[in-house]
């Protein structure tokens, strides 16, 4: 896991100082090593080290290892690669980056993991290739040499990389199927193309002038949605989306390269062969097995819910079978509010497995003190204080020396784990005229989830009524009831009012399509963004076994009943985990998620802190947030308006504008 950067300027420029500055900004992503490669026409690439480059790198004879920590500035070059390394696999000098092929033609900076690199290495060796390291970075180079850009389809992992074929002056960059690892690009005013792991790396470059993308800001503020397009909240900063690649010639710049999709999510061919639970368990176990591959200790997040408990229990069994030297370390966030505390469920898993468990109790007292740091690491505003709790979990893991963590992201989106899936389930039954089953399903949902009648009515209305009649009922499910709220100056943003969930395909009446939208466009991209930044802020690699593409494609192929029926969500996972996780966890029907007691913090414990923070956000927003936002907050505090994460979104937005000096209306 690492931080990467690349600069391209075919007319030549002094890029060395800039590439070093870009990588220095993300030292947290890779404190173990740093390296640079500079490319000038007519000469071979120059490789350089820096202050964090270990001494054994300089003593290595490998062609990509530098001989000393030279100053990269003062020379005109056309391209530059920069890398910060968090050493996870092959901790030796052979894992140094930028890495090159033996003939020094192919160069790469890579962030992430290709979990099946051992199997791919064996296949490539059988084809005659030879390797100098044991890391997956070199396997990517070999795979590209063997299969070209089609090598992407052979990788099982989370990754972004930038590869330069220097003799042919070609650049090839790619992001993994579901966008677990990030990659951004920006073109400077002088035509220089920059690529980076995090947006903040562009702040180190000449010509950077941060201005707001009004439409994406509107989508976030009003609807709580971002990362649903290639655009970011920074105007002119784009990202590769999950399953996309860039491929271009240096000689074609400064014309901006156009991303293309290399992966399209589709249901697994052949389905599940009749035993859905058995096949799902088999793939999940293999996914966890692959994600335990590391040359450093691997820990796990443990919330006490079905997803994280499944991962912990499977990992525990695999480690015991392998006679692992140490217990698996798990890390949990607890709440002082019993409505959000899952301590007894955490204890149940710990008792059943014997894993070591470390706990933290995130409190509101330090929330606003740490907000500027979290905002800086997140790059963009974030939707709730759950990111603050997650921040503390990764800080706790770092304190205990853990560099790799397994987590449960992705299960809810693929297996209908959220309450919002009820509308799609009801719609599917109605569309098939299965009215008796529809009534039974609604009754079962209310009973299993102990759901208030008005909330159930909201989901049913979303499924059964036309859009015109849904609007008055949106408040029943805490969705916006107006596209132009009184607290937001849409004109100041230069945005068009509308529902971005429609464009993201989230208004579908089919459960499978709704799941696809959640995975590719709405819920999951945001969760992965937050987890990547929270984990990497503490120099930790977060791995997500539920996002093994084989597992996601299988889940997409399953019938609706295997995911949600009789009011029970994620049925196939519950069946698959029989005998593996405690029955008390497997039978849990309450859905807490990774949540804090934000409502209590806002209404009872720290209302003045929230008032002060929102007042500061209004002042920082340059007129985007109207003073009437304070009235909205007061209504929430006093209970005259239902609690939602809206006040926090506004607070986070203001903190982001202040932290990154973002301007409204700047060219």
C-alpha positions in Angstrom: 0.0 0.0 0.0 1.5 3.3 -1.1 1.1 6.8 -2.3 1.9 7.4 -6.0 2.4 10.4 -8.3 3.2 11.1 -11.9 3.9 14.3 -13.9 3.9 14.5 -17.7 5.1 17.6 -19.7 6.3 16.6 -23.3 7.8 20.0 -24.0 10.1 19.5 -21.0 10.1 21.1 -17.5 11.9 20.9 -14.2 9.6 18.2 -12.7 11.9 16.7 -10.1 11.2 19.1 -7.3 7.4 19.0 -8.0 7.3 15.2 -7.9 9.1 15.1 -4.6 6.8 17.7 -3.2 3.8 15.7 -4.3 5.0 12.5 -2.6 6.0 14.4 0.5 2.4 15.4 1.0 1.3 11.8 1.3 4.2 10.5 3.4 1.5 9.0 5.7 0.6 6.6 2.8 4.2 5.3 2.7 6.6 6.2 5.5 8.9 3.2 4.9 10.6 4.2 1.6 10.5 6.8 -1.1 11.8 6.8 -4.7 11.7 8.8 -8.0 12.3 8.2 -11.7 12.9 11.1 -14.1 12.5 10.6 -17.9 14.2 12.8 -20.5 14.2 12.2 -24.3 17.4 10.6 -25.5 18.6 9.4 -22.1 17.8 6.5 -19.8 15.6 7.2 -16.8 17.3 8.6 -13.7 16.4 7.0 -10.4 16.7 8.9 -7.2 16.1 8.4 -3.5 15.2 10.8 -0.7 15.4 11.2 3.1 13.2 8.2 3.8 14.9 5.8 1.4 16.5 3.1 3.5 20.3 2.5 3.2 19.9 -1.0 1.9 18.2 0.4 -1.2 21.3 2.3 -2.2 23.4 -0.8 -1.8 21.2 -2.9 -4.0 22.4 -3.8 -7.5 18.8 -3.9 -8.9 18.4 -1.5 -11.9 15.6 0.5 -10.3 17.3 1.1 -7.0 19.1 4.5 -6.7 22.7 4.9 -5.7 22.1 7.9 -3.4 19.6 10.6 -2.3 20.3 13.1 -5.1 18.4 16.4 -5.4 15.9 15.8 -8.2 15.7 19.4 -9.2 17.6 21.4 -11.8 17.0 19.1 -14.9 14.5 19.4 -17.7 12.5 16.2 -18.1 9.3 15.0 -19.9 7.9 12.7 -17.2 8.4 11.9 -13.6 7.2 9.1 -11.3 7.1 9.4 -7.5 6.4 6.7 -4.8 6.0 6.4 -1.1 6.0 2.9 0.2 4.2 1.2 3.0 6.1 -2.2 3.0 3.6 -5.1 3.2 4.9 -7.8 0.8 8.6 -8.5 0.3 10.0 -6.0 2.8 13.5 -6.1 1.1 15.1 -3.6 -1.2 13.7 -5.6 -4.1 10.2 -4.1 -3.4 11.5 -0.5 -4.0 9.6 1.7 -6.4 9.5 3.1 -9.0 10.2 -0.4 -10.3 11.3 -1.3 -13.8 11.5 -4.4 -16.0 14.9 -6.1 -16.4 15.5 -4.3 -19.7 14.5 -0.9 -18.1 11.8 -0.3 -20.7 8.8 -0.6 -18.5 8.5 1.5 -15.3 5.7 1.5 -12.7 4.5 3.1 -9.5 1.8 0.9 -7.9 -0.6 1.3 -4.9 -2.5 -1.6 -3.6 -2.3 -5.4 -3.7 -2.7 -8.0 -6.4 -3.7 -10.9 -4.1 -3.3 -13.7 -6.6 0.3 -12.6 -7.5 1.7 -15.9 -6.4 -0.5 -17.8 -8.9 0.2 -15.3 -11.7 3.9 -15.5 -11.0 3.9 -19.2 -11.5 2.0 -18.8 -14.8 4.4 -16.2 -16.0 7.5 -18.2 -15.0 6.1 -21.2 -17.0 5.9 -18.8 -20.0 9.6 -18.1 -19.5 9.7 -14.9 -17.5 12.1 -14.4 -14.5 11.6 -12.3 -11.4 14.0 -10.5 -9.1 11.6 -9.9 -6.2 8.7 -11.7 -4.4 6.3 -8.7 -4.6 3.2 -8.2 -6.7 4.5 -5.0 -8.3 7.0 -7.0 -10.5 4.2 -9.4 -11.4 2.2 -6.5 -12.8 5.1 -5.6 -15.1 5.4 -9.2 -16.2 1.7 -9.5 -16.8 1.7 -6.4 -18.9 4.7 -7.7 -20.9 2.8 -11.0 -21.4 -0.8 -9.9 -22.0 -0.7 -6.1 -22.6 -3.6 -4.1 -21.2 -5.7 -7.2 -20.9 -3.6 -8.1 -17.9 -6.1 -6.2 -15.8 -8.7 -8.9 -16.1 -6.3 -11.4 -14.5 -5.7 -9.4 -11.4 -7.7 -10.2 -8.2 -7.0 -7.2 -6.0 -7.3 -3.6 -5.1 -4.9 -1.4 -7.1 -4.0 1.7 -9.0 -0.9 2.0 -11.0 0.8 4.2 -13.5 3.0 2.4 -16.0 5.4 4.0 -18.6 6.6 2.1 -21.6 9.5 4.6 -22.2 10.8 3.4 -25.6 7.3 3.6 -27.0 6.4 6.7 -25.1 3.2 5.1 -23.9 1.5 5.6 -20.5 -1.0 3.1 -19.0 -2.8 3.8 -15.8 -5.6 1.8 -14.2 -7.9 1.5 -11.2 -9.3 -1.7 -9.7 -12.8 -3.0 -10.5 -14.6 -1.3 -7.6 -12.3 1.6 -6.9 -10.9 0.4 -3.6 -7.8 2.4 -4.3 -7.9 6.0 -5.6 -6.4 7.7 -8.6 -6.9 11.4 -9.5 -5.8 13.5 -12.5 -5.5 17.3 -13.1 -4.1 19.4 -15.9 -2.2 22.4 -14.8 -2.6 25.8 -16.6 0.7 25.2 -18.5 -0.6 21.9 -19.9 1.3 19.6 -17.4 -0.7 16.4 -16.6 -0.6 15.3 -13.0 -1.8 12.0 -11.5 -1.9 11.2 -7.8 -3.3 9.0 -5.1 -4.9 12.0 -3.2 -6.2 15.3 -4.4 -4.1 17.2 -1.8 -1.0 16.3 -3.8 -2.0 18.8 -6.4 -1.7 21.6 -3.8 2.1 21.2 -4.1 2.1 22.1 -7.8 2.5 25.5 -9.5 -0.7 26.8 -10.9 -2.9 25.1 -8.4 -5.9 27.3 -7.6 -8.6 25.5 -5.7 -12.2 26.3 -6.8 -15.5 24.6 -6.2 -17.4 22.3 -8.5 -20.8 23.7 -7.8 -22.8 20.8 -9.2 -21.0 18.2 -7.1 -21.1 20.5 -4.1 -24.9 20.6 -4.5 -25.2 16.9 -4.8 -23.3 16.5 -1.5 -25.0 19.2 0.5 -28.5 18.5 -0.5 -28.4 14.7 -1.1 -25.3 13.5 0.7 -23.8 12.0 -2.4 -20.3 12.3 -4.0 -17.9 10.1 -5.9 -20.8 9.1 -8.2 -19.1 10.6 -11.2 -15.6 11.2 -12.4 -15.8 14.7 -11.1 -14.8 15.8 -7.6 -15.8 18.8 -5.5 -12.7 20.5 -6.8 -13.3 22.0 -10.2 -11.1 20.4 -12.9 -9.9 17.6 -10.7 -11.1 14.2 -12.1 -10.8 10.6 -10.9 -10.6 7.3 -12.6 -13.7 5.5 -11.5 -13.7 1.8 -10.5 -12.9 -0.4 -13.5 -11.4 2.4 -15.6 -8.1 3.0 -17.3 -6.1 5.6 -19.1 -3.9 4.8 -22.1 -2.2 7.5 -24.1 0.9 8.6 -25.9 3.1 11.3 -24.5 3.3 12.8 -27.9 -0.5 13.4 -27.8 -0.4 15.7 -24.7 -1.6 18.3 -23.7 -4.8 16.9 -25.2 -6.5 15.4 -22.2 -6.6 11.6 -22.2 -10.0 10.0 -22.0 -10.7 7.2 -19.5 -12.2 4.0 -20.7 -13.9 1.1 -18.9 -12.0 -2.1 -18.7 -14.5 -3.9 -16.4 -18.2 -4.1 -16.5 -20.0 -5.7 -13.5 -22.2 -8.5 -14.6 -23.8 -11.5 -12.8 -21.6 -14.6 -12.6 -22.1 -17.0 -15.6 -23.9 -20.1 -14.5 -25.1 -18.7 -11.2 -24.5 -20.7 -8.1 -25.1 -24.2 -9.3 -28.0 -24.8 -6.8 -26.1 -24.4 -3.5 -25.9 -20.6 -3.1 -24.8 -20.6 0.5 -22.1 -23.3 -0.1 -20.7 -21.4 -3.1 -20.8 -18.1 -1.3 -19.0 -19.5 1.7 -16.4 -21.1 -0.5 -15.6 -17.9 -2.3 -15.7 -15.8 0.9 -13.2 -18.1 2.6 -10.9 -18.0 -0.4 -11.2 -14.2 -0.5 -10.1 -14.0 3.2 -7.3 -16.5 2.6 -5.9 -14.4 -0.2 -6.2 -11.2 1.8 -4.3 -12.7 4.7 -1.2 -12.8 2.4 1.3 -10.3 3.9 4.8 -10.2 5.5 3.5 -8.1 8.4 0.7 -8.9 11.0 -2.9 -8.7 9.7 -5.7 -7.5 12.0 -9.4 -7.0 11.6 -12.1 -4.4 12.3 -14.8 -5.9 14.5 -18.1 -4.1 15.0 -20.1 -7.1 16.2 -22.2 -7.1 13.1 -22.7 -9.9 10.6 -20.1 -8.8 8.1 -17.1 -8.0 10.3 -17.8 -11.0 12.5 -17.9 -13.3 9.4 -14.4 -12.1 8.4 -13.0 -12.4 11.9 -14.3 -15.9 12.4 -13.1 -17.1 8.9 -9.7 -15.5 9.4 -9.4 -17.0 12.8 -10.1 -20.5 11.5 -7.6 -20.1 8.6 -4.9 -18.8 10.9 -5.3 -21.6 13.3 -5.2 -24.2 10.5 -1.9 -22.6 9.4 -0.6 -22.7 12.9 -0.1 -18.9 13.0 2.3 -17.7 15.7 0.0 -15.1 17.2 -3.6 -14.4 17.8 -5.5 -12.3 15.4 -5.8 -8.7 16.7 -9.2 -7.1 16.3 -10.2 -3.4 16.9 -13.6 -2.0 17.8 -15.3 1.3 18.4 -17.7 1.3 21.3 -20.4 3.9 22.2 -21.5 5.2 25.6 -25.1 5.3 24.2 -26.6 1.9 24.5 -28.6 2.4 21.3 -25.4 2.3 19.3 -23.2 0.2 21.5 -22.5 -3.3 20.2 -20.2 -4.4 23.0 -22.1 -7.6 23.9 -21.9 -8.8 20.2 -18.2 -8.0 20.1 -17.7 -10.0 23.3 -19.6 -12.9 21.8 -17.2 -13.1 18.8 -14.2 -12.7 21.0 -15.3 -15.5 23.3 -16.0 -17.8 20.4 -12.7 -17.2 18.7 -10.2 -16.2 21.4 -9.0 -13.3 19.3 -7.3 -10.3 20.9 -9.7 -7.3 21.0 -8.8 -3.7 21.6 -11.5 -1.1 22.0 -11.9 2.7 21.8 -14.8 4.9 22.8 -14.8 7.9 20.4 -16.3 10.9 22.3 -17.6 14.2 21.1 -15.2 16.2 23.3 -12.4 16.1 20.7 -14.6 15.9 17.5 -14.1 19.5 16.4 -10.5 19.6 17.5 -9.5 16.8 15.1 -11.9 17.9 12.4 -9.3 19.9 10.4 -6.9 16.9 10.4 -9.6 14.5 9.2 -10.8 17.0 6.6 -7.2 17.3 5.3 -6.8 13.5 5.0 -10.3 13.0 3.5 -9.7 15.5 0.7 -13.4 16.3 0.4 -16.2 16.8 3.0 -17.7 13.7 4.6 -21.2 12.7 5.5 -21.4 11.8 9.2 -19.3 11.5 12.4 -19.0 7.7 11.7 -15.8 8.7 9.8 -14.5 10.2 13.1 -15.2 6.9 14.9 -13.4 5.0 12.1 -10.5 7.4 12.4 -10.1 6.3 16.0 -10.2 2.6 15.2 -7.4 2.9 12.8 -5.4 5.1 15.2 -5.8 2.3 17.8 -4.6 -0.3 15.3 -1.6 1.8 14.5 -0.8 2.2 18.2 -0.6 -1.6 18.4 1.7 -1.9 15.4 -0.8 -3.4 13.0 -0.2 -2.4 9.3 -2.9 -4.4 7.6 -6.6 -4.6 8.5 -9.5 -6.6 7.1 -12.9 -4.9 7.0 -16.4 -5.7 6.0 -17.2 -3.0 3.3 -19.3 -4.2 0.4 -21.6 -6.9 1.9 -24.6 -4.6 2.5 -24.5 -3.3 -1.1 -24.3 -6.7 -2.7 -26.7 -8.6 -0.3 -29.4 -6.0 0.3 -28.3 -5.2 3.8 -29.7 -1.6 4.0 -33.3 -0.7 4.7 -33.4 1.2 1.5 -33.5 -2.1 -0.3 -37.0 -2.7 1.0 -38.5 -0.4 -1.6 -36.8 -2.4 -4.5 -38.0 -5.6 -2.9 -41.6 -4.4 -2.6 -41.5 -3.1 -6.2 -40.2 -6.4 -7.5 -43.1 -8.3 -5.9 -45.6 -5.8 -7.1 -44.3 -5.9 -10.7 -44.7 -9.6 -10.7 -48.3 -9.3 -9.3 -47.3 -11.3 -6.2 -49.6 -9.3 -4.0 -50.1 -11.8 -1.2 -46.4 -12.2 -0.9 -46.0 -8.4 -1.0 -48.3 -8.0 2.0 -46.6 -10.8 3.8 -43.2 -9.3 3.1 -44.2 -5.9 4.4 -45.6 -7.5 7.5 -42.4 -9.5 8.0 -40.2 -6.5 7.5 -42.1 -4.5 10.2 -41.9 -7.4 12.6 -38.3 -8.5 12.0 -36.9 -4.9 12.1 -39.4 -3.5 14.7 -40.0 -0.8 12.2 -42.4 2.1 13.0 -45.4 2.1 10.7 -44.6 5.5 9.2 -41.1 4.4 8.2 -42.5 1.3 6.6 -45.1 3.5 4.8 -42.3 5.6 3.5 -40.5 2.6 1.9 -43.8 1.2 0.6 -44.7 4.6 -0.9 -41.3 4.8 -2.6 -42.0 1.4 -4.2 -45.7 1.7 -5.0 -46.4 5.3 -5.9 -45.5 7.5 -8.9 -42.7 10.1 -8.3 -45.2 13.0 -8.1 -46.9 11.4 -5.1 -43.7 10.2 -3.4 -42.4 13.8 -2.7 -44.7 14.6 0.3 -43.7 11.2 1.9 -40.0 11.6 1.6 -39.7 12.9 5.2 -40.8 9.5 6.4 -37.5 8.1 5.3 -35.4 11.2 6.1 -34.9 12.0 2.4 -34.9 15.5 1.1 -38.5 16.8 0.4 -37.3 19.8 -1.7 -34.6 20.1 -4.3 -34.0 23.8 -3.5 -33.8 24.1 0.4 -34.0 27.5 2.0 -30.5 27.1 3.6 -28.7 26.7 0.3 -28.0 29.3 -2.4 -28.1 27.0 -5.5 -27.5 30.0 -7.8 -24.3 30.9 -6.0 -23.0 27.4 -6.7 -24.0 27.7 -10.3 -25.7 24.3 -10.0 -28.8 22.8 -11.4 -31.3 21.5 -8.8 -32.2 17.9 -9.3 -32.0 14.4 -7.9 -28.5 12.9 -8.6 -29.8 9.5 -7.5 -31.9 9.4 -10.7 -28.8 9.8 -12.9 -26.9 7.2 -10.7 -29.6 4.6 -11.4 -30.7 4.4 -7.8 -34.4 4.9 -8.5 -34.8 1.5 -10.1 -37.5 -0.8 -9.0 -35.4 -3.9 -9.4 -33.4 -5.2 -6.5 -30.5 -6.4 -8.7 -30.2 -3.0 -10.4 -30.5 -1.2 -7.1 -27.6 -3.3 -5.8 -25.5 -2.6 -8.8 -26.1 1.2 -8.3 -25.1 0.9 -4.7 -21.9 -0.9 -5.6 -20.8 1.3 -8.5 -22.4 4.7 -8.0 -23.8 5.6 -4.6 -23.1 4.0 -1.3 -19.9 2.0 -1.8 -17.7 4.5 -3.6 -18.1 6.9 -0.7 -17.5 4.3 1.9 -14.3 3.1 0.2 -13.1 6.8 -0.1 -13.6 7.3 3.6 -12.0 4.0 4.6 -9.0 4.5 2.3 -8.2 8.0 3.8 -8.9 7.0 7.4 -6.7 3.9 7.2 -3.9 5.5 5.2 -3.8 8.6 7.5 -2.5 6.1 10.0 -0.2 4.2 7.6 -2.5 1.2 7.6 -3.6 -0.9 4.6 -7.3 -1.7 4.7 -8.5 -4.9 2.8 -12.1 -5.7 2.0 -12.7 -9.4 1.4 -16.4 -8.9 0.4 -15.2 -7.0 -2.7 -13.4 -10.0 -4.3 -14.9 -9.6 -7.8 -15.9 -13.3 -7.9 -18.0 -12.8 -4.8 -19.7 -9.7 -6.1 -20.5 -11.3 -9.4 -22.0 -14.3 -7.6 -24.1 -12.2 -5.4 -25.4 -10.3 -8.4 -26.5 -13.6 -10.0 -28.5 -14.7 -7.0 -32.3 -14.3 -6.9 -33.9 -11.6 -4.7 -35.1 -14.2 -2.2 -31.5 -15.3 -1.5 -30.7 -11.7 -0.3 -33.9 -10.4 1.2 -37.0 -12.4 2.1 -39.4 -12.8 5.1 -38.0 -9.5 6.4 -34.5 -11.0 6.7 -31.6 -9.4 4.8 -28.4 -11.0 3.6 -29.9 -14.5 3.8 -27.3 -16.2 1.8 -24.5 -14.9 4.1 -26.5 -16.0 7.2 -26.9 -19.4 5.7 -23.2 -19.6 4.6 -22.0 -18.7 8.1 -23.9 -21.4 9.9 -21.5 -23.1 12.2 -18.8 -20.5 11.6 -20.0 -17.5 13.5 -22.0 -17.5 16.8 -25.7 -18.0 16.2 -26.5 -14.9 18.2 -24.6 -12.9 15.6 -26.0 -14.8 12.6 -29.5 -14.2 13.8 -29.2 -10.5 14.5 -31.9 -8.4 12.8 -31.0 -5.0 14.2 -29.1 -2.9 11.7 -26.8 -0.3 13.4 -24.0 0.0 11.0 -20.8 1.8 11.9 -22.5 4.6 13.7 -21.9 7.1 16.5 -24.4 8.7 18.8 -24.4 11.8 16.7 -28.0 12.6 17.4 -27.3 12.6 21.2 -24.1 14.7 20.7 -26.0 17.3 18.7 -29.2 17.5 20.7 -28.1 16.9 24.3 -24.3 16.6 24.9 -22.7 19.2 22.7 -25.4 21.4 21.0 -23.3 24.6 21.4 -20.3 23.0 19.7 -22.5 22.1 16.7 -23.9 25.6 16.7 -20.5 27.2 16.7 -19.2 24.8 14.0 -22.2 25.5 11.7 -21.8 29.2 12.2 -18.2 28.9 11.2 -19.2 26.8 8.2 -21.7 29.5 7.0 -19.0 32.1 7.3 -16.5 30.0 5.4 -18.9 29.1 2.6 -18.7 32.5 0.8 -22.5 32.7 0.6 -23.2 29.1 -0.4 -24.8 28.4 2.9 -27.4 30.9 4.0 -27.7 32.2 7.6 -31.1 30.3 7.7 -29.0 27.1 8.1 -28.8 28.1 11.7 -32.6 27.9 12.0 -32.5 24.5 10.4 -30.0 23.3 13.0 -32.0 24.8 15.9 -35.1 23.0 14.7 -33.1 19.7 14.7 -31.7 20.4 18.2 -35.1 21.3 19.6 -36.8 18.2 18.0 -39.0 20.2 15.7 -37.3 18.6 12.7 -36.3 14.9 12.4 -32.6 14.2 13.0 -30.6 13.6 9.9 -26.9 14.0 8.9 -27.7 17.2 7.1 -26.2 19.5 9.8 -23.0 17.5 9.8 -22.7 17.7 6.0 -22.9 21.5 6.2 -20.4 21.6 9.0 -18.0 19.3 7.1 -18.4 21.3 3.9 -17.4 24.6 5.7 -14.4 22.9 7.3 -13.4 21.6 3.8 -13.6 25.0 2.2 -11.6 26.6 5.0 -8.9 23.8 5.2 -8.3 23.8 1.4 -8.9 27.5 0.8 -11.6 26.7 -1.8 -13.0 29.6 -3.8 -16.5 29.9 -5.2 -16.8 31.1 -8.7 -13.0 31.2 -9.4 -12.0 30.4 -12.9 
